[in-house]
Amino acid sequence: MRWADLLVLLPAAPYRLAAFPFAALFHHLCASGHLSLTARYIFLLAGGCLLAGTAMGSYAVLLLIPAAGSVLVLLSVSPAHAHTWVFTLQMSWQTLCHLGLSSWELDPQDARPAVALSAIMLLTQKATSLALDIHEGLVPLQLGQGLLHGALPLCSYLLYFPALLGGPLCSFSRFRAQAESRGALRRPLRAASQRCLCALALQGLRLGLAGGLAGGQGCAGLGCLPRTWAQALLLRLAYYLHWVLDEALLEVAGFGPEAGQGDLSVRDLWMLETTHRLSVFARTWNKSTSRWLRRLVFQRCPAQPLLATFAFSAWWHGLRPGQVFGFLCWAVMVEADYRIHPFLSAWATSQGVKLLYRGTTWVFTQLIVAYILVAVETESFTMLCLLWTSCNSILPLSYGLVLLLLAKKPKQN
């Protein structure tokens, strides 16, 4: 297995880059007042359909069907039942797509199925978020002005091209406010340029690390802790690059996230790589998805909300063996983290002991994150077994044992 290519990581990157000129054109036409509100929605929707057809080919049908179905459900059922129907539709369809595409003998060089699945997962986020807003009365539907007038903003929100292939989850209310703003649209070039420079820096680090791993001698494979950590860092850098490009495209189109609402800022990057708390890493990693999971599952689950949230995340990601194992392991590690740190911090009274405590737990957090990430990205059951039987499992097993010993201790959220 070539770990540097494990994610095939940016299969949609060329299409994102190709969308930048259209995003800039859209922003210019809006700022100059050449597009009416209806024309803006049509531009965003048509751009999304065109981008889907270009990036996914015939697999774009797998995205358009649930999008149209969700809009029909939202316009036909009562707000009290909107969330249940949309959630059932989206997750059923997404699960069928995951299982169906994984069972077919597809060309491994063809990135279109992976791009389509990623877009369907993002569609599930947007559709369920919108359904919850309607269910809770945050977004009233305007059905008295005609079916087309009511459906167009919803379709545009679910399929608007700057966020079709990636990007942090944006609420329907914010999307509509940004689409309706005219000359008030802020200038996006500075923020987008900063993110593009950050993407170049991340790509440079990623290429340097990949070259070092390819030319490295000595320990190799899943049994070597330093190499596993380096491989996981390579995957994290690819994710960071992915998120930065997504937010740059949104900035160019005028749909940039609010401060602190994106998936990756400099502060978030620093927090992810320096925190000694696994629970803090879990909340900071892919922040918009974390907030969505908290609202959709954690706050609505009466029993074991943490375990239910990570189990649902495994379902949402596709239910491959590595994903099920990785996310359930993550849930156990976070639960242990909540109890271990109050216990250890009570012993860290002097400055030297505090430094030792933070340094040691930072190393533990890095190694556990590497273990989880490699497990989640492992597609082969054989490779998952090799990971489980390697020395990388010693630390997660130790955390699990400590959780059993401290089960009656109060946890610190």
N, C-alpha and C positions, 0 to 999 in steps of 0.2 A: 504493500500500500504506500502510495506517495502522499505523505502527510501534508506537504506543501500545497497539493492540489485537492485535498480532501473535500473542501467545500465547493469546489469548482467555483471558487467563491464568487465571483461577481459575474455570473452568467448574463445578468441583465444590464451590466455596466455600459456596454456600447449603446444600448437603447436609451439609458438614462442620459448619456452624453448627447445623443442625437436629439433628445427632447429639450435641451437647454435653449436653442434658438427659438423654438416655438413658445417656451415659457417666457422668454424675454419679449417676444412679439406680443403675447397676450398682455403682459404687464404694460407695455408701451401703449397699446390700443385702449386699455382701460384708463390709464393715467391721462391720455389725451382726449378722452370722452368720445371715442369713435365706436364704442360697443355699448349697446343698451344692456339692461340686466338680463333679458331673455337671450340676447346674443352671447353674453358671457357664459351663461349656463350651457348653451349649445356648443360654444367653442370648447369648453372644458370637457363636455361629454363626447363630442366628436373626436377630440384629441385622444381621449382615453380609449375609445373604440379603435381608432387607427393604431395607437401604440400597442394595444392588445393584439390586434391582428398581425402587426409587424413582428412583435417579440415572441408571440406564442403560436402563430400559424393557426391551424385548425383547432388547436387546444384552447383557443380563445372562447370557443363555444361553452367550455366548462366554466368559464367565468361569467359570461353574459347570462346564462340560464338562471343561476341563483340570484344575480343582481335584479333581473326582471321579476323573478318570483318574490323576492323580498319587498320590492316596491308594490307589487299587487297585493301582498298580504297587508302591508302597512296602510294601504288605501281602502281595504275592504273589511278589516276586522276592527273591533272596538279597541280603544287605547288600553283597556284593562288586560286584554289578551294579546296585544301586539308582541310583547317580548317573548312569550312562550312560543308563539307560532314562528317568529323569525329565528329564534334560537334553534328550535327543532329543525327547521328547514335548512339553515346554514350548516349546522354541525352534521346533520345526516348526509347532506350533499358532499361536504368536505371530506367526511370519513369514507364515503364511497369512492371519491376521487383518489384519496391516498391509497386505499386498498386496491382499487382497480389499476392504477398506474404502476404500483409496485409489483403487481402480479403479472403484468405484461412484459414480454421480452422486448424492451425498448433499446434503441441505439444509445450506448453510454455517452457518445459524443454529442447527442442531441440535447441541448439545454432547454428546449421549449417546455417539456413537461414540468421541469423543476421551476421554471419561471411562472407557469400557470398555477402550480400548487401554492407558490409563495403569494401570488396575487389573490388567490381564493382565501388564503388565511387572513390577509389584510382586509378583504371584503367582509369576512366574518366579524372582524373587529369593528368595522364601521357600521355594519348592519345591526349588530347586537347593541352597540352603543347608542345608535339612533333609536332603536326600539325601546331601550330603557328610558331614554329621554322622553319619548312619547308616553310610555307607561307611567312615568312619574310626573307628567304634566309640564315638563320643562320645554317641550317643543309642541305647540298646538298645530295640528294639520289644518290647512286652509282648503277644505274640500268644496266649499261653495263657489269657487271661482273656476270650476271646470277640471276634468280629469287631467288633461295635458298640463295645465298650469300648476296643478298640485304635484304631478309626477316628475316634471322636469327638474326641479331643484333636488329631489331625492335621487334621481338617476345620476345627475351630475355629481352629487356628493359621493355616491358609491363608486363612481368610475372616473372621477376627474384625473386627468393624465399626470399632473405633477406628483400625485401620491399613489398612482396605480401600482407601481413596482416596488415601493418602499416609502419609508418616512414615518415619523411619529403620528400616532392617532390624534386626529383633530375632531373636535365635537362638531355636530351639524350646525349649532348656533354660531360658532366661530367661523366656520366655513361660509355660512350665509352672510355674516357680517363683512367678511373680507371680500366676498364676491360683489356685494352691494356697494362697497365703498368706491368712490370715484377718484377725484383728485387727491383724496386723503391717503391713497396707497403710498406707503413709505418706499423710499428708494432702496432697492435690495442689493445693489451691486457690491457695496462695501462688505456686507455680511456674507454674501455668496463668495466673494473673493477670498475672505479670510478662511472660509470653510474649504475652498479649493486648495489653498496653500497648506492647510492642515492635512487634506487628503494626500497631497504630494509628499509631505513629510512622513505620513503613516505608510505610504507605499514604499518609500525609500527604506524605512525601518524593516518593513516586511520582506523586501527583496534581500536586504543585508542578512536578516536572520535566516531566511530560506537558504541563502548561499552558504552560511555558516553551518547549518544542519546538513546540507548536502555534502559538504567537504569535511565534516567533522569525523574524527577517528575515535576509537575507544568504544564506550558503551553504546549500544543501539537497541532499538525496539522498545516494547512496552515495559520491560523489566527495569529500565534505567530511569530513576526519578528525575535527574536533571534534564535528560532528553525529553521525557514526557512533559515536563514543565515548559521547555522551550517550544515543543510542538503545540501545546495549548496556547502559549503566548502568540505564536504565529496565527492561530485561528482567531484569537481575540483581536489582533491587529486587523485581520481581514474584516471582522464584524465592524470595528470602528470605522474603517474606510468605507464600508457599505453605508453606515448611518450618516457619515459626514457628506457623502455624495447626495444622499436622499434629501438632507436638509438644505444643501446648496441649491438643488433644483427647486425646492419649495420657496426658498428665498427669492430666486430669480423671478418666479411667477407671482410673487407678492403674497404667498401663503405661508410665510415663515412662522415657526412656532413662537409662542410667547416665551419670555425669559424664564428659564428653568423648566419649560414644558417639553423641550426636545429630548432626543435620545442620547445626545452626547455633546457636552460642553467641555471646555478645558477643566473646569472644576470637577465635572463628573469623571473625566479621564483620570485626573489626579486621585480622586476618591477611590475609583475602581482598583487602581494599581498600588495604593498605599494603605488601604484599610486593613485592620487586623480583625475585623468582625465579618464573618461570613454572612450574617443577616443584613448588614449594611451593603455588602456587595450585591446580594439578591435584590434589594430594593432599588439600587442604583443601576444595575444592569438592565438595559432596554427599558427605560423608565416608563414610557407611554404604555407598553404592554404590561408592565407591573401594575400600573394604575388601573388599567382595564381589567386585569385579573382580580385585583382587590375589589373593584366595584361589582364585577359580574359574579364572582364566586365567594371570595373571602368574607365579604360583608353580608352575604345572603345565606351562608351555610351555618346551620345551627350547631353542628357537632364536627370537631376536628377540622376547622376551616383551613389551617395551614396544609395539612395532608391533602384535603380536597382540592385546594388551589393548585398544588404541584401535580396532582393526578390529572386534573383537567388540562393543565398545560401540556402534559405528555399526550393526552388525547388530541388536543388542538395541533400539536406538532406532527402527529401522524401515527403514534403508537408502534413505532418500530421497537424491537427489543432494547436497543441502546437507549432510546428516548425514555421508555418506561423505567428502565433501571436507573438511568441518570437522574431523572426528575424525582423519583421516589427517594433515591439516595440524597438528593439535594434537600428534600423536605426533612429527612432525618438529621442531616448535618445542621440545618438552620435551627431545628428544635434543640439539638445539643448545644449549639452556639448560645442560645438564649440562657442556658443554665450554667454553662462552663464559665462564661466571663464574669458574672457576679461572684462566683466562687473564687476564681483566681484573683480578681481585682481586690477582694477583701484581704488577700495575703500580700498584695503588692503595696506596701506602706512606704518604703524608702524609694528615693529616686532611682537608684541602681536596679532595684528589683522591678520597678515599673518599666524601665527600659528593657530589661530582660523579658518581662511578661509581654510587652507589646511586640518586641522583635520576634520572639518565639511564635506567638499567635499569628503574626503576619506571615511567617514562613508556612505555618500550618494552613492558613487560609489560601495562600497561593497554591500549595500542593493539592488541597481538596478541590479548589476551583478547576485546576488542571485535570484532575481525575474525572470530575463530573463532565467537563466540556468534551474530553476525549471520549467518554462513554456515550454521551448524547450524539456525537458525530460519527460514532462507529456504526456502520450499516450492516456488518457481518456478525452473525451470532458467534462464529468461531473467534473473531477478534475480540468480542466482548468477553468470552470465556478466558482468553489469554490475559486480558486486562484484569479480570477478577482474580485470577490465580497468580498475578504478579505481585511484587513487593509494593506496588502502588496502593494496594488495598489495605495495607497495614494501618495507615492513618485513619481512613474512613471507618474501619472496623473498631479502632480505638475510640473514636468519637461515639460510635454506636454503643460501645460498652459503657463509656462514661455517662451517656444519656440514661442507660438503665440504672446506673448507680445513683444518679442525681435526679431521678424521675420525680421524687417527692419534694425536691427543692423548688422554690418559687423561680419563675423565669422572668427575665428582663427583656421586654419587647423594645 
